[in-house]
Amino acid sequence: MNRNLIFIALALFTWGIGEGMFANFQPIYLMQLGSDPQQIGVILSLFGAAMAVTHIPAGYLADKFGRRPLLVAAWAMGFVSALTMALATTLPWFVTGMLIYGLTAFVSSPLSSYVTAARGEWTIGQTLTLTSGMFNLGMALGPLASGWIGERYGLRSTYYIVTVLFAASTVIMYQIQDQPIEHHDSSASRFSILSNARFVLFLGVMGFAVFSMYLAQPLTPNYITETRGLSLTDAGFIFTAGALGNALLTISLGRFNPRLSYPIAQALVGFFVLCLWKGAGLGWFAAGYFLLGGFRAARPLAIPCAARAAHSAERRGFGFPYIESRADSRQYSVLHSANHPITQSLVHAFTPPPVHRLTSSVPTSANNVAIFSAESGWAAGRGAGYLTRG
């Protein structure tokens, strides 16, 4: 195995533990710092916007400076953000740390490009399975530790541990080697891809699908702890079930034609909402979060379709940051990440359950749109092969 892949896998595993320790607990801690549901919605919207805007210039910066400098910079920014959140005793400073962390989202595209180029004799599928698997394994361990620690010593103490983990991960990532800078045709505009009507249409469809699947998620941690009365330890167990669902459902659904599995992924998110709405007890909520793995699984299923809509290889390269900003399960784009946490917070302000009643039908309705988009993108059912054929 390429030494660079070993370092990246270790860095992602360590980072996954750290991110798993705070990602799902973030809304709960924001409330402990004095935020109400409306303020939490605004903060999460700003966080989503920070994540989204960094994708577009990421490809340009990688072409200009190389992939390794961007990876190291993103890891270092993550460390600074964790340290800021750990030291923050007031809401404004904590939000500042959150926004810095959101800006690290630009790492997604250069990281995918780096590991693909460093795979050696491995296939792209084997390489991405290794890296995503190590990250998801860390994400599964993080919530268990954070819930137990937060229950006994307070959630703030977990951010100090996250800072140490991120520091170690940054040191590991620094060990990777540079790769040759790739030069593209300068005559091709990076924004010319937006003249492709089918590509733009699919981005809009994808945006609506992700909006519908994410709508119930931002304040659900508060719902299960504040309204349903679960402890932080129980919440950690539930979030771990979600991390396992992310890994297993992504692998399982990826084995089928995206034309079929993409709507199935959305339907699973609908069942997540139903479990939170109708379920009672730890088992139901854990099962719901496991099914929420369909949300993360939807990203790799959507990317081949959008890439095909971009037509040529050069245009696909320019379109990848746009695809990432719409399809990534963490970077939801300005439209759906910067608006619907506010929408959910307004619904949550009256009585928490209606947001789950409302959104239980939205992912199912979005399936019809997804099927339409699949027809235009996965011609003759060839979507999944794009990633393996390069």
Sequence and secondary structure as in RCSB ss.txt:
>XXXX:A:sequence
MNRNLIFIALALFTWGIGEGMFANFQPIYLMQLGSDPQQIGVILSLFGAAMAVTHIPAGYLADKFGRRPLLVAAW
AMGFVSALTMALATTLPWFVTGMLIYGLTAFVSSPLSSYVTAARGEWTIGQTLTLTSGMFNLGMALGPLASGWIG
ERYGLRSTYYIVTVLFAASTVIMYQIQDQPIEHHDSSASRFSILSNARFVLFLGVMGFAVFSMYLAQPLTPNYIT
ETRGLSLTDAGFIFTAGALGNALLTISLGRFNPRLSYPIAQALVGFFVLCLWKGAGLGWFAAGYFLLGGFRAARP
LAIPCAARAAHSAERRGFGFPYIESRADSRQYSVLHSANHPITQSLVHAFTPPPVHRLTSSVPTSANNVAIFSAE
SGWAAGRGAGYLTRG
>XXXX:A:secstr
  HHHHHHHHHHHHHHHHHHHHTTTHHHHHHHTT  HHHHHHHHHHHHHHHHHTHHHHHHHHHHH HHHHHHHHH
HHHHHHHHHHHH  SHHHHHHHHHHHHHGGGGHHHHHHHHHHT TTS HHHHHHHHHHHHHHHHHHHHHHHHHHH
HHH HHHHHHHHHHHHHHHHHHHTTS         TTS TTGGGG HHHHHHHHHHHHHHHHHHTTSTTHHHIII
IIS   HHHHHHHHHHHHHHHHHHHHHHTTS HHHHHHHHHHHHHHHHHHHHH  SHHHHHHHHHHTHHHHHHHH
HHHHHHHHHT SHHHHHHHHHHHHHHH SS  HHHHHTTHHHHHHHHHHH SHHHHHHHTSHHHHHHHHHHHHHH
HHSGGG STHHHHH 
